[in-house]
């Protein structure tokens, strides 16, 4: 048994440093996530949320692992479960990804289907309007699922909300290349001040289960322009 990715062994052999890695060999960034949770806790302190800040500071301070063959498996830990904790959100995302993988594999064994990845966005918003915008998005998605085209073509779905903050003060070459027409319409180029700096971008990622004949059957297939129209209508 090992603590804190560490160095403690259950016998008297010479301790050695062990790394918690994924099956693909990528090291899990426990330290990085813990640094972010401590930073977030400091912001909670400044906001007067002392109880949540203390819980977040203590989140995952001790990790107990079991060694199973060639890999480490998390055996015991305490997580604060504060909604905005980076450590807890990372752990939650890993669990969701694992459950989705199991669901997709099971459905594929039982049904002849295909899977689509759909991203639904709205215009960036400021911090004050963010809660209202997110509420409107959830209601819009509910309406979207009631439309005939959606009910005909989609057998099931998983939806996740992601909110990102624009941190670029100026337009970089990389972001300009991603959407040059957007910046050209505004008369902006690389190096200019970013008009969206500091704003928030809420968007949905949706995994859709559709019939195997989705792309061949006109009764099922929904073009990108139609998805855009349906989302705007919703």
C-alpha positions as CSV (number, residue, x, y, z in Angstrom):
1,X,0.0,0.0,0.0
2,X,1.3,3.4,-0.9
3,X,0.5,6.9,0.4
4,X,0.7,10.2,-1.6
5,X,2.1,8.6,-4.7
6,X,5.0,7.9,-2.4
7,X,7.5,6.1,-1.2
8,X,6.0,4.1,1.6
9,X,5.9,0.3,1.2
10,X,4.1,-2.3,3.2
11,X,7.2,-4.3,3.8
12,X,10.8,-3.6,4.8
13,X,12.2,-3.4,1.3
14,X,13.9,-0.2,0.1
15,X,11.2,2.4,-0.7
16,X,11.0,3.6,-4.3
17,X,9.1,6.5,-6.0
18,X,6.0,5.3,-7.8
19,X,3.9,7.2,-10.4
20,X,0.2,7.0,-10.9
21,X,-0.3,6.6,-14.6
22,X,-3.1,5.9,-17.0
23,X,-3.2,2.8,-19.2
24,X,-1.7,4.9,-22.0
25,X,1.3,5.8,-19.8
26,X,0.3,9.4,-19.1
27,X,1.0,10.5,-15.5
28,X,-2.0,11.7,-13.6
29,X,-1.4,15.3,-12.5
30,X,-2.4,15.1,-8.8
31,X,0.1,17.8,-7.8
32,X,-1.1,20.3,-10.4
33,X,-4.7,19.8,-9.5
34,X,-3.9,20.2,-5.8
35,X,-2.1,23.5,-6.5
36,X,-5.2,24.8,-8.3
37,X,-7.5,23.8,-5.5
38,X,-5.3,25.6,-3.0
39,X,-5.4,28.7,-5.2
40,X,-9.1,28.5,-5.6
41,X,-9.4,28.1,-1.8
42,X,-7.5,31.4,-1.4
43,X,-10.1,33.1,-3.6
44,X,-12.9,31.6,-1.5
45,X,-11.2,33.0,1.6
46,X,-11.2,36.5,0.2
47,X,-14.9,36.1,-0.7
48,X,-15.7,35.2,2.9
49,X,-16.5,31.6,2.2
50,X,-14.3,30.3,5.0
51,X,-15.9,26.9,5.5
52,X,-15.7,25.9,1.9
53,X,-12.2,27.3,1.7
54,X,-11.0,25.1,4.6
55,X,-12.6,22.0,3.1
56,X,-10.9,22.7,-0.2
57,X,-7.5,23.2,1.4
58,X,-7.9,19.8,3.0
59,X,-9.1,18.1,-0.2
60,X,-7.0,15.1,-1.2
61,X,-4.2,16.0,1.1
62,X,-3.6,12.2,1.6
63,X,-4.0,9.6,-1.1
64,X,-3.7,5.9,-0.3
65,X,-3.0,3.6,-3.3
66,X,-3.0,-0.1,-3.7
67,X,-0.5,-1.7,-6.1
68,X,-2.3,-4.0,-8.5
69,X,0.2,-5.7,-10.7
70,X,2.0,-3.1,-12.7
71,X,-0.4,-0.2,-11.9
72,X,-1.5,1.9,-8.9
73,X,-5.1,2.1,-8.0
74,X,-6.5,4.8,-5.7
75,X,-7.8,3.0,-2.6
76,X,-8.7,5.7,-0.1
77,X,-8.9,9.5,-0.1
78,X,-11.0,12.4,1.2
79,X,-12.4,14.9,-1.3
80,X,-14.1,18.1,-0.3
81,X,-16.9,18.0,-3.0
82,X,-17.1,21.8,-3.1
83,X,-18.7,22.6,-6.5
84,X,-15.8,24.7,-7.9
85,X,-12.9,22.6,-6.5
86,X,-10.5,21.8,-9.4
87,X,-9.5,18.5,-7.8
88,X,-13.1,17.3,-7.3
89,X,-14.1,18.5,-10.8
90,X,-11.2,16.6,-12.3
91,X,-12.1,13.4,-10.4
92,X,-15.8,13.9,-11.4
93,X,-14.8,14.2,-15.1
94,X,-12.7,11.0,-14.9
95,X,-15.7,9.1,-13.4
96,X,-18.1,10.5,-16.0
97,X,-15.7,9.6,-18.9
98,X,-15.4,6.0,-17.5
99,X,-19.2,5.6,-17.1
100,X,-19.8,7.0,-20.6
101,X,-17.3,4.6,-22.1
102,X,-19.0,1.6,-20.4
103,X,-22.4,2.8,-21.7
104,X,-21.2,3.3,-25.2
105,X,-19.5,-0.2,-25.2
106,X,-22.7,-1.8,-23.9
107,X,-25.0,-0.1,-26.4
108,X,-22.6,-1.0,-29.2
109,X,-22.9,-4.7,-28.2
110,X,-26.6,-4.6,-28.2
111,X,-27.6,-2.2,-30.9
112,X,-26.4,-1.2,-34.4
113,X,-25.8,2.5,-33.9
114,X,-23.4,5.4,-34.6
115,X,-22.2,8.2,-32.4
116,X,-22.1,11.9,-33.1
117,X,-20.3,14.7,-31.2
118,X,-22.3,17.9,-31.2
119,X,-21.2,21.3,-29.8
120,X,-23.8,24.0,-29.1
121,X,-22.6,27.5,-28.4
122,X,-23.9,31.0,-27.6
123,X,-22.2,34.4,-27.7
124,X,-19.7,35.2,-25.0
125,X,-21.2,36.9,-21.9
126,X,-19.9,38.9,-18.9
127,X,-19.8,37.5,-15.4
128,X,-23.0,39.3,-14.3
129,X,-25.1,37.7,-17.1
130,X,-23.5,34.3,-17.0
131,X,-26.1,32.6,-14.6
132,X,-29.0,33.9,-16.7
133,X,-27.3,32.8,-19.9
134,X,-26.7,29.3,-18.6
135,X,-30.3,28.9,-17.4
136,X,-31.5,30.0,-20.8
137,X,-29.2,27.4,-22.5
138,X,-30.6,24.5,-20.4
139,X,-34.2,25.6,-21.2
140,X,-33.2,25.8,-24.9
141,X,-31.7,22.4,-24.9
142,X,-34.9,21.0,-23.3
143,X,-36.9,22.5,-26.2
144,X,-34.4,21.2,-28.8
145,X,-35.0,17.6,-27.6
146,X,-38.7,18.1,-28.1
147,X,-38.4,18.9,-31.8
148,X,-39.5,16.3,-34.3
149,X,-36.2,16.2,-36.1
150,X,-34.3,15.5,-32.8
151,X,-36.7,12.8,-31.6
152,X,-36.7,11.1,-35.0
153,X,-32.9,11.0,-35.3
154,X,-31.5,10.7,-31.8
155,X,-32.0,7.6,-29.7
156,X,-30.2,8.9,-26.7
157,X,-27.6,11.5,-25.6
158,X,-25.2,12.7,-23.0
159,X,-24.9,16.4,-22.4
160,X,-22.2,18.4,-20.5
161,X,-21.9,22.1,-19.9
162,X,-18.5,23.7,-20.2
163,X,-17.7,27.3,-19.4
164,X,-14.3,28.8,-20.4
165,X,-13.0,32.3,-19.8
166,X,-11.2,34.3,-22.5
167,X,-7.7,35.1,-21.1
168,X,-6.0,36.5,-24.2
169,X,-5.6,40.2,-23.9
170,X,-4.6,40.4,-27.6
171,X,-5.5,38.4,-30.7
172,X,-2.9,35.7,-31.2
173,X,-2.0,34.2,-34.5
174,X,-3.3,30.8,-33.3
175,X,-6.8,32.1,-32.4
176,X,-6.9,34.3,-35.6
177,X,-6.3,31.2,-37.8
178,X,-9.2,29.4,-36.1
179,X,-11.8,32.0,-37.1
180,X,-10.3,34.6,-39.5
181,X,-13.7,35.6,-41.0
182,X,-14.9,36.6,-37.5
183,X,-12.0,39.0,-37.0
184,X,-12.1,40.3,-40.6
185,X,-15.7,41.3,-40.2
186,X,-14.6,43.5,-37.3
187,X,-11.6,44.9,-39.0
188,X,-9.2,43.1,-36.5
189,X,-5.9,41.4,-37.1
190,X,-3.2,39.6,-35.2
191,X,-1.8,41.7,-32.4
192,X,-4.9,43.9,-31.9
193,X,-6.7,44.0,-28.6
194,X,-9.0,41.0,-28.0
195,X,-12.6,42.4,-27.8
196,X,-13.7,39.2,-25.9
197,X,-11.0,39.4,-23.2
198,X,-12.4,38.6,-19.8
199,X,-15.7,37.3,-21.1
200,X,-17.1,33.8,-20.5
201,X,-18.1,31.3,-23.1
202,X,-20.7,28.7,-22.0
203,X,-21.3,25.8,-24.4
204,X,-22.7,22.3,-24.5
205,X,-20.9,19.2,-25.6
206,X,-23.3,16.5,-26.5
207,X,-22.7,12.9,-27.4
208,X,-25.6,11.6,-29.6
209,X,-26.6,8.1,-30.3
210,X,-28.1,7.8,-33.8
211,X,-29.2,5.0,-36.1
212,X,-26.5,3.2,-38.1
213,X,-28.0,4.5,-41.3
214,X,-28.0,8.1,-40.1
215,X,-25.7,9.5,-42.9
216,X,-27.5,7.5,-45.6
217,X,-31.1,7.9,-44.7
218,X,-32.6,11.3,-45.4
219,X,-35.3,10.7,-42.7
220,X,-32.6,10.6,-40.1
221,X,-29.7,12.9,-41.4
222,X,-29.6,16.4,-40.0
223,X,-27.2,18.7,-41.8
224,X,-25.0,21.1,-39.9
225,X,-27.0,24.1,-41.2
226,X,-30.1,22.4,-39.8
227,X,-28.6,21.8,-36.4
228,X,-27.7,25.5,-36.4
229,X,-31.2,26.5,-37.3
230,X,-32.8,24.2,-34.7
231,X,-30.5,25.5,-32.0
232,X,-31.2,29.1,-32.9
233,X,-34.9,28.4,-32.8
234,X,-34.6,26.7,-29.4
